């Protein structure tokens, strides 16, 4: 059974919270996450798990045939 909880780019199975300074200079979680493999930054876990929209792939494939 394939792993569902993995990065669509590199296949890494974990990510970490992105820590940034807030307006007061305090280090806090930013609400973003970063893949430990390819360093992809995202806010939605589904964006980490799944590839970009199929529409983008179709546009790329259409350019190859021209």
C-alpha positions in Angstrom: 0.0 0.0 0.0 1.5 3.4 -1.0 2.2 6.0 1.6 -0.3 8.8 1.4 1.4 11.2 3.9 4.4 12.2 1.9 5.7 15.1 -0.2 4.5 15.1 -3.8 7.9 16.5 -4.9 10.5 14.5 -3.1 8.7 11.7 -1.2 9.8 12.8 2.2 7.5 11.7 5.0 7.8 14.6 7.4 7.7 18.4 7.6 8.3 21.0 10.3 6.8 24.2 11.4 8.3 27.5 10.0 9.3 29.7 12.9 9.5 33.5 12.3 9.6 36.7 14.3 6.3 38.4 15.0 5.9 42.1 15.1 7.2 42.2 18.7 10.4 40.3 17.7 9.3 37.1 19.4 10.0 33.8 17.6 6.7 32.1 16.9 5.2 29.5 14.6 4.2 31.3 11.4 1.4 29.0 10.3 3.6 27.7 7.5 5.3 24.3 7.3 8.4 23.2 5.4 9.2 19.8 3.9 12.3 18.3 5.5 13.4 16.9 2.1 13.0 19.5 -0.6 12.3 22.6 1.6 8.9 23.3 0.0 7.0 25.8 2.1 3.2 25.4 2.4 0.3 26.3 4.6 -2.1 23.5 3.6 -1.0 19.9 4.2 -2.8 18.8 1.1 -0.5 21.1 -1.0 2.4 19.1 0.4 0.8 15.7 -0.3 -0.6 16.3 -3.8 0.9 17.6 -7.0 -0.2 21.0 -8.4 -3.5 21.2 -10.3 -3.8 18.9 -13.3 -4.5 21.9 -15.4 -0.8 23.0 -15.1 0.4 19.6 -16.2 -1.9 19.7 -19.2 -0.5 23.0 -20.2 3.1 21.7 -20.0 2.2 18.6 -22.0 0.5 20.7 -24.7 3.7 22.8 -25.1 5.8 19.7 -25.7 3.9 18.8 -28.9 4.3 22.2 -30.5 
